[in-house]
């Protein structure tokens, strides 16, 4: 039986509406699945495999050291990947573990990649890999992060590497190493921030020049960075770092920043290595604007800067330091 013109028109319109609904659904699903840049409200994983968690388990029950370590173990904090701790044959498994934790916490992976040749220019955190081993290690990290694409990983790449390069006299070498690492790590789902020093180190224009060299080199190689991270393992006040980030970014082409607020709650006294009287800072994900994507805890509070001011070797857990940093955050 032939359909009336009115019925046929109705069915045609209904069909168009169904098609439009399907297309809209696909667009919304893809938008929900698309990797999103870090921003205010970002939450990164608080990994159970942390030195703070181990310290809380080992400390005497009810002691200030246990309370401080327990508090710090619960705070979302970037995880540092070093070749000494996570060699090339183990780093992929570590990232896979982080991805499991991140999914369970509805959080994102945030890692610090810290192992380039001549790391820290022979300072407290000296070490790192030779060029070939570093390339293999960062390739393994990049592959594992791509497998964890659903967690929109954040990478803080080689703190101090660029800001320290003029002092070390190896700018060209550092730019090549960092941009090569960017190429190894780059993916649509991975957000990479290179070293941006801090507000009391290099002038903003000089810092931007170094970052810009990496940005241009990495884009030429098919990579690319989201931006730079400031104040890693330092104590500069958040307002100063936000202003500095804006100043640095004004000399660059559409790059963004992250600020480390893990230990800047009392600002800086001018020292960088285990200075006394410091406090944990604002939790990650609490700020954000058109340049500063957000803040994160990058340096894990409670881990020493080096054997200075009474602390143990760099990266070791320091119970007394953890207690001091959390004295206003942990009830007595």
N, C-alpha and C positions, 0 to 999 in steps of 0.2 A: 504494500500500500504506500503510495507516494506521500511524503511529508509535506505539510503546509509550509508556505514561505516563512510564516512566523515561527513555527517549530524548528525549521532548519536554521534560521537566524539565531534562535535561542541556543541551539546545540553548538553552532559555530562559536558563539560568544563564550559559552561555557568551556568549550575546548581551549580557546585562547586563554581564559582565566586559569585553567589547569596548567597549561604550559608555562604561563607566567609565574604561577605559584611554585612549580618545579624549579624553574630557573632561579627564582629568588631564594629558594631553599638551598640550592647548590652554592649560590654566592655567599649566603650567611654561614654555611658549614665551612666553606673554604676560608672565609674571614676569621672564623673561630679557630681554625687549625693553623692559620698563617702565623709565622714567627713574629713576635711583637717586641719592640724595643723596650729596654728597661725604663721604668718611669716611677713616679711617686706611687707607693703602694706595692712595689715589687717585693716579693718574699723569696729569699734563697734558702737552700736546704740547711738545716742544723744537723750535721752528720753525727751519728753515734760513734763513728770511728775518728775520734778527736783526742788530742792530748788532754783537753779539759775533762772529757768524759772518763778517761783512764785515771786522771788525778783524783776525780771525785770518788771513784771506786776504791782507790788506794789510801785515801786520807782517813784519819781517825774520825769515827762517827761523831757528829755534832761539833766538830772543830771548825774554826773560821776558814781554814784551808779547804775543808770539804764544802762548806757553804759557798765559798767563792767559786770553786771549780764547778760545782753543780749548776750554779747560776749561769756561768759562762758556757757550759756545755749545751744549754738550752737555747742559746742565742743564735739566730741565723748568721752564719759567718762563712766567708770564702774559704775554700780548701786549697792549701798550697801543694802543688805537685812539683817535686824535685827529683832529679835522677837518682839521688842518694836514697830517697825513700820509696819512690815508685819508678824503678828502672823500666826500660823499654818493654820487657816481657811481662810486666805487671801493671803498667799504668792503664792499659785498656780495661782490665778487670776492676781497677779502683773506680774508674769513671762509670762503669756499668753498675757498680754498687751504689754510687752516688745517685744515679738515675733512678734506681729502685726506691731509694729514700726520698728523693724529690717528688716522685709520683705519689708516694704514700702521704706526703705532707702538702700536696698541691703547691709545690714550690718549684724553684728553678735551680739548676746547677750553677754554681759560681766557683770558678777555679782560678788560681794564680799559677801561671806557668813560669818556673824559675829555675833555669838550668843552662843558660847560654854560656859559651866559652868565656873564660876569664871573668866569671860572675863576681859582682861587687868590687871589681878592680883590685882584688887581693885583700879586701877588708874583712870585717867580722864574718860575713857570709860568703867568703871565697869558695870557689869550687866550680862546678859546671862540667860540661862535656866538650869534647873536641868537635870540630865543625861537622864531620860526617855523622858522628853519634848523635849530635843535637838534631840534625835533620831527620834522622830515623826516629828519634824520640818524639819530636813534634808531629811527625807524620802519624805515629801511633795515637797520639792524643787527638789529632784532628779526626781520624777515622772513628775513634770511640765516641767523640762528641757528635759526629754525624749520625751515629747509631742511636744517640739520645736526643735527636732533634726535637722530639715532642716536649722536652723540658726547656727549650729556648735557652741554651747555655750562654753564660756570660764568662768571658775570658779576660782576665787582667794580666797583660803580657809583660813579663820581665821588668818588675819595678826597679827603679834607679838606673836602668840601662842607658836611657837617653840623657837624662839630666846629669849623670856622672861622666858621660863620654867626653865632654870638653876638658874636664879635669884630668881624665885618663889619657887623653890624646889619641882616642881611637874612634872618632865620630864616624868616618866612612865605614869602618868595619862594623860598628854597632848598627848603623842604618841597614847595612846589607844583612846582618844576622837577624835583626828584628823583622824586617820586611820579608825575609825568607820564611820565618816562623809564621807570619801572617798568611802567607801563601799556603803553608801546610795546614793551618787551622781553619781557613776561611770556608764558610758555608752559609747558605741563605738563612739558616736557623741559628747561627752562632754570632754573638755580638762581641767584638774584639775591641778592647781599650788598651792602648800602649801607654808607656810611662809618661807622665806629665809633671814629674817633680812635685814641688809645692810652692806656696806663696812667698817663702823666705829663702828661695834657692836661686834659680836662674830668672832673669827678667822675662816677662811674658813673651816679648817678641823673639827672644833667643830660643825659648822653649818651643814656641810655635814653629820656628824654623826647623828644629830637629824633628818634631812630629810631622811637619809637612813633607820632609824628605822621605820618611817612612810611608806616609800616605800615598805619595806619588809613585814610589817604587812598587808598593804592594798593588796599587791599581793597575800599573803597567803589566804586572805578572798575573792579573786576573783575580786578585784578592780584594782587599779593601778593609778598612777599619771603621768602626762606629765613632771612635774618638779616643780620648785619653783619660787616665785616672790620676787624681792628685792626692797628695798627703798620705800615700801608702806607708805604713809603719811610722808615721810621724804624728804630730800633736797640734798642728795649726788649727786655730778656731774655724768653725764651719763658715761663718760669714766671710772671713778672709779668703778661704778656699773657693767659695762660690764667686767672689769678685775676681779672683785670679783666673778661674776657669773661663769666665766671660772675657777677660782681657786676652787670654791665650787664644780663645776661639775666634775673637775678632780679627785675628791675623790668618785664619785658616778658612777653608772652603767647606762650610756646613758640617763641621765635626762637633761632637757632643762630649760631655764629661761625666765622670762619676767621682765622688769625693769619699775618701775613707774617713769614717767618723768613729772608728772602733775605740780610740783612746784619746780623743781630743776634748773630753768633757770639761777639763780645767784649762784648756788652751796649752800653749807652749811656754816653757821657761828658757828657751834657747838651746836646750840640749836635745839630742836625738837618741841617745843610747841609754835606755832604762832611766830616764829622768825621774826623780822623786816627785811625789805630790800630784801625779796625774790621775785622771778618772776616765772610766768608759764614757763614750759619747752617745749621741742620739742613735736609737735603733735604725737599722737599715730601712730604706723605703719611705722615710718620713719627709723628704724634701724633693723638689723637682721643679724645673722651669723650662724655658725654651732652649737653654744651653745645657744645664746640668740635668741629665736624665734622672738621677737620684743619688742617694748616698748608700753605701754598704759598709758593713764591717769587713774589711779586707785583711788587715793584720789581726790574727787571733789574740785577743787580750790574754795575758798570762804567759805567753811565750816570750822568752828573753830576746832582746836585741843583740846581745853579745856579752862577753865577760867584762862588764863595766858597771859601775854603781852597785856592786854586790850581786849582779845577775850571773847566771851560768852561761855556757856557750850559746850562740845564736840559735834560736829555734827550740831550745830546751824549755820544758815547763818550769816556771819559777813560782812556787807557792806563795812566797811573801809578796811578790809583785802582783799576783792575782788578787790577794786580799786587799792590797792598797788600792788597786784600780776599782774595786767593787765596793769600797767602804760606804758609799752613799746609796748603793743599789741593793745591797744585801742586808736585811735586818740583823741586828746583833742578837 
